[in-house]
């Protein structure tokens, strides 16, 4: 039997949040800690596309009848730089004919599709973010199909995998019928094939590339294959795991080994259990669910040598989450910012509008786990993704019941002047902030 607590009785839902009072069957926390700032882009439909040239975040926006100042047409796309340190926050880099939801390479090129009223269909568009060249429409599908036909091969999947290569290079990896993998280098902004290559075997897992454009992928039965930026096989590694992260001279595989990018030789081993890996010039962070207890284990390493600097379990808020609610960010000075999303049913007046909190912890070399406090997001909202940018912890806060017609997303931020992102490295689970399967 459930008994409702008396009104105005003191209540607590978390050791890292202030106490509250009982109200209408829920715990009400007045003046709860929240983000330092909140900002909604000028367009209703938008996404975080990566880092902008120079400084700030790159937002990709498209016009919509839901916009407060909508004048049409629906297909107008806009790329803007968002910088919370600037008074106006948002500055337009491009508006008009361009990709509405682009893939960004090297903070220089935006590549994607847009609706063309003249063609009456979606077309591919390449845009230079610095404005050095005008937007250019092209038919990527025909370009790829013509090259495959010229080589007498047929793709076994609908689309190739994209990987950011060397500056001015887009790498395409495509499984073929007959047990081969087709790899191609497309020049940017020229949109010409610099080279193509076929490798025997079945592709296993996503390919990745390092900051020099050297490609790493796993095929069965050959193992790990490394190609140069010119498409030449550098080395192969039989009986090894799949590549998960790479930066400078270290390649992390999912079998728990760290290999030399020069020749594939083993350098050291790392803790492995469904882990995420983050790499900077000096450090490596491995984030994985604990094998027994309800916690997330954060291991901080010296990237070059594998020396363990910290190995800290972060207890999960609830056993049922088992680590899935925890993410991490590597900082420029070699610390790990751990972010734990927590659901609070005791704060809810309605089961349809959950409350979420974000607990923040810091892991440093030879120091105990440090709590940086907790913040609450508004009822019915949740933190979708986050990153460090120019001394700010920035996150996308989205309506928990969002859909394509109602994204309901804001940017929120907390000032963290002592915690900054590394300038270069494998900084997200997919490498860089644009998801290029290559370092920032």
LODRENFI-496518 format. One record per residue (C-alpha): residue in one letter; x, y, z. Coordinates in pm, whole numbers, padded with zeros to 5 digits, always signed. Layout:
AXYZ ...
end
This chain:
X+00000+00000+00000 X+00132+00343-00092 X+00085+00632+00149 X+00120+00988+00024 X+00350+01202+00236 X+00203+01510+00404 X+00217+01838+00214 X+00527+02053+00277 X+00716+01766+00436 X+01088+01772+00362 X+01199+01527+00091 X+01515+01433-00095 X+01571+01250-00423 X+01947+01275-00462 X+02253+01339-00246 X+02376+01581-00513 X+02054+01790-00529 X+01908+02028-00268 X+01628+01902-00044 X+01272+01974-00148 X+00920+01968-00006 X+00633+01730-00075 X+00365+01874-00301 X+00078+01689-00472 X+00248+01355-00429 X+00582+01465-00573 X+00902+01615-00435 X+00927+01979-00542 X+01274+02136-00546 X+01264+02513-00563 X+01557+02693-00728 X+01704+02362-00841 X+02048+02388-01006 X+02015+02426-01381 X+02218+02524-01686 X+02387+02866-01691 X+02220+02950-02020 X+01963+02821-02264 X+01928+02914-02630 X+01706+02803-02916 X+01823+02848-03278 X+01620+03071-03508 X+01498+02776-03712 X+01268+02507-03575 X+01444+02223-03764 X+01814+02211-03688 X+02096+01977-03589 X+02447+02009-03453 X+02663+01930-03757 X+03008+01964-03601 X+03259+02238-03525 X+03257+02557-03728 X+03568+02693-03902 X+03773+02891-03654 X+03562+02883-03338 X+03217+02776-03227 X+02966+02509-03324 X+02821+02455-03670 X+02441+02431-03681 X+02254+02309-03988 X+01904+02457-04009 X+01617+02436-04256 X+01316+02664-04291 X+00984+02534-04167 X+00627+02661-04126 X+00690+02622-03752 X+00950+02903-03763 X+00829+03224-03596 X+00939+03432-03899 X+00864+03177-04171 X+00822+03333-04514 X+00901+03028-04731 X+01007+02838-04917 X+01033+02526-04707 X+01355+02414-04878 X+01580+02707-04775 X+01881+02580-04579 X+02109+02773-04348 X+02447+02696-04190 X+02531+02907-03887 X+02813+02940-03637 X+02700+02931-03273 X+02943+03077-03021 X+02812+03117-02663 X+03100+03353-02582 X+02974+03610-02834 X+02683+03848-02753 X+02486+03760-03068 X+02563+03387-03036 X+02470+03305-03396 X+02624+03422-03725 X+02515+03296-04066 X+02783+03127-04278 X+02557+03029-04567 X+02190+03060-04654 X+02008+02946-04965 X+02101+02662-05197 X+02297+02419-04985 X+02261+02094-04787 X+02013+02117-04499 X+02157+01824-04306 X+02517+01801-04423 X+02811+01584-04340 X+03102+01816-04254 X+03461+01730-04347 X+03768+01902-04196 X+03550+02201-04096 X+03587+02307-04461 X+03328+02125-04670 X+02959+02054-04617 X+02825+01766-04825 X+02463+01652-04836 X+02133+01658-05019 X+01879+01933-05070 X+01550+01969-05250 X+01594+02126-05594 X+01276+02293-05728 X+01437+02306-06074 X+01509+01932-06082 X+01199+01839-05884 X+01399+01601-05663 X+01673+01574-05404 X+02019+01660-05537 X+02364+01631-05383 X+02536+01960-05300 X+02894+02040-05200 X+02956+02368-05018 X+03280+02531-04902 X+03224+02673-04554 X+03481+02950-04605 X+03294+03074-04913 X+03593+03013-05142 X+03378+02826-05396 X+03002+02847-05466 X+02767+02562-05385 X+02793+02287-05644 X+02522+02035-05731 X+02620+01690-05854 X+02479+01340-05888 X+02669+01125-05641 X+02463+00815-05715 X+02540+00827-06088 X+02905+00902-06016 X+02940+00594-05796 X+02736+00364-06019 X+02938+00462-06326 X+03265+00382-06150 X+03139+00046-06025 X+03011-00042-06373 X+03347+00054-06527 X+03518-00191-06290 X+03258-00461-06351 X+03147-00497-05988 X+02818-00467-05800 X+02764-00328-05451 X+02600-00556-05195 X+02454-00274-04982 X+02248+00031-05073 X+02505+00292-04967 X+02880+00303-04900 X+03032+00393-04564 X+03187+00741-04549 X+03512+00818-04370 X+03690+01153-04345 X+04031+01107-04505 X+04324+01344-04546 X+04243+01714-04602 X+04052+01738-04930 X+03969+01367-04929 X+03651+01165-04873 X+03701+00790-04837 X+03421+00553-04942 X+03412+00190-04828 X+03155-00035-04996 X+03102-00412-04964 X+03072-00585-05302 X+02891-00893-05416 X+03129-01187-05440 X+03314-01129-05114 X+03517-00814-05179 X+03535-00459-05041 X+03561-00155-05270 X+03749+00148-05139 X+03758+00482-05320 X+03913+00824-05263 X+03702+01120-05378 X+03874+01459-05400 X+03718+01771-05249 X+03612+02008-05391 X+03702+01850-05727 X+03465+01551-05687 X+03695+01324-05888 X+03818+00975-05805 X+04185+00989-05708 X+04199+00609-05684 X+03993+00298-05615 X+04094-00039-05476 X+03935-00379-05413 X+04025-00595-05114 X+03921-00959-05082 X+03707-01051-04783 X+03391-00960-04593 X+03387-00624-04419 X+03359-00656-04040 X+03261-00343-03853 X+03296+00022-03953 X+03624+00151-04103 X+03813+00440-03945 X+04095+00672-04055 X+04365+00866-03875 X+04446+01235-03907 X+04676+01164-04206 X+04403+00986-04402 X+04541+00634-04345 X+04248+00390-04346 X+04201+00097-04105 X+03934-00171-04146 X+03876-00537-04071 X+03787-00805-04326 X+03729-01176-04290 X+03957-01370-04330 X+04248-01130-04387 X+04213-00939-04058 X+04295-00572-04009 X+04408-00389-04323 X+04573-00048-04334 X+04581+00159-04654 X+04787+00469-04721 X+04613+00794-04828 X+04713+00689-05182 X+04536+00352-05154 X+04847+00134-05109 X+04833-00153-04857 X+05064-00056-04572 X+05022-00372-04363 X+04776-00645-04266 X+04722-00807-03927 X+04574-01157-03906 X+04372-01276-03609 X+04324-00930-03456 X+04013-00741-03344 X+03829-00460-03518 X+03954-00097-03510 X+03763+00130-03270 X+03981+00443-03237 X+04304+00585-03377 X+04519+00893-03322 X+04881+00970-03396 X+05082+00646-03355 X+04823+00439-03162 X+04543+00221-03302 X+04295+00074-03051 X+04131-00260-03139 X+03828-00419-02974 X+04030-00726-02871 X+04200-00516-02603 X+04527-00444-02785 X+04681-00114-02885 X+04879-00134-03208 X+05138+00085-03375 X+04995+00266-03674 X+05335+00227-03843 X+05338-00153-03873 X+05053-00297-03663 X+05290-00417-03391 X+05148-00448-03042 X+05228-00169-02797 X+05017-00251-02491 X+04675-00378-02381 X+04374-00183-02253 X+04061-00274-02049 X+03794-00393-02288 X+03423-00464-02227 X+03190-00286-02467 X+03413+00016-02417 X+03425+00365-02562 X+03769+00511-02626 X+03876+00878-02630 X+04225+00994-02732 X+04422+01317-02707 X+04786+01407-02770 X+04888+01282-02425 X+04605+01073-02279 X+04358+00795-02350 X+04031+00732-02165 X+03846+00399-02172 X+03483+00399-02055 X+03311+00062-01999 X+03038-00098-01785 X+03175-00273-01478 X+03185-00652-01511 X+03004-00720-01183 X+02879-00416-00989 X+02630-00159-01121 X+02885+00100-01220 X+03086+00244-01506 X+03463+00202-01499 X+03673+00497-01615 X+04036+00415-01694 X+04277+00699-01771 X+04597+00602-01954 X+04911+00762-02088 X+04830+00725-02457 X+05183+00660-02578 X+05289+00404-02316 X+04965+00262-02173 X+05061+00361-01817 X+04745+00356-01603 X+04698+00694-01435 X+04354+00635-01282 X+04107+00346-01267 X+03784+00460-01104 X+03437+00299-01079 X+03151+00549-01104 X+02841+00399-00933 X+02529+00391-01147 X+02231+00583-01016 X+02006+00279-01059 X+02107-00084-01118 X+01871-00121-01415 X+02070+00131-01619 X+02394-00075-01608 X+02613+00201-01751 X+02399+00294-02050 X+02320+00636-01901 X+02685+00740-01863 X+02902+00926-02114 X+03241+01094-02090 X+03454+01370-02238 X+03834+01392-02238 X+03977+01733-02145 X+04281+01915-02274 X+04469+01878-01944 X+04419+01500-01926 X+04110+01469-01707 X+03787+01282-01783 X+03453+01459-01739 X+03194+01189-01663 X+02828+01271-01722 X+02554+01053-01576 X+02190+01097-01677 X+01947+01015-01396 X+01568+00972-01407 X+01367+01107-01110 X+01015+00960-01090 X+00966+01117-00744 X+00981+01464-00902 X+00704+01386-01152 X+00351+01515-01128 X+00261+01304-01432 X+00406+00977-01563 X+00418+01134-01911 X+00661+01412-01819 X+00975+01267-01660 X+01244+01471-01490 X+01606+01408-01578 X+01916+01515-01392 X+02276+01525-01511 X+02541+01439-01255 X+02894+01548-01334 X+03212+01386-01205 X+03580+01444-01274 X+03851+01178-01293 X+04211+01297-01265 X+04546+01126-01235 X+04600+00972-00888 X+04300+01156-00740 X+03971+01026-00598 X+03650+01071-00795 X+03543+01434-00771 X+03175+01534-00784 X+03102+01856-00975 X+02737+01860-00873 X+02417+01798-01060 X+02172+01997-01267 X+01809+01935-01357 X+01660+01978-01701 X+01294+02087-01731 X+01014+01836-01706 X+00972+01628-02020 X+01322+01716-02152 X+01637+01505-02181 X+02001+01565-02269 X+02069+01408-02608 X+02439+01476-02668 X+02709+01697-02522 X+03059+01831-02579 X+03314+02080-02448 X+03348+02399-02652 X+03550+02710-02567 X+03531+02671-02190 X+03166+02563-02193 X+02991+02231-02142 X+02731+02243-02417 X+02445+01996-02460 X+02144+01948-02684 X+01831+01932-02468 X+01538+01776-02649 X+01173+01710-02579 X+01146+01345-02468 X+00848+01300-02700 X+00997+01481-03000 X+00931+01381-03357 X+01026+01514-03698 X+00745+01767-03691 X+00829+01894-03341 X+01202+01866-03259 X+01167+02077-02946 X+01542+02116-02903 X+01747+02383-02722 X+02117+02430-02660 X+02209+02456-02293 X+02545+02528-02136 X+02745+02539-01816 X+03057+02750-01786 X+03364+02529-01731 X+03663+02761-01786 X+03898+02506-01623 X+03777+02223-01850 X+03843+02258-02221 X+03836+02013-02507 X+04163+01900-02665 X+04230+02075-02994 X+04289+01744-03171 X+04214+01380-03099 X+03955+01101-03105 X+03707+01300-02895 X+03371+01126-02950 X+03274+00760-02999 X+03284+00832-03374 X+03606+01029-03371 X+03527+01395-03431 X+03223+01607-03354 X+03092+01563-03711 X+03093+01183-03677 X+03356+01137-03950 X+03511+00814-03811 X+03837+01012-03797 X+04004+01236-03535 X+03919+01602-03479 
end
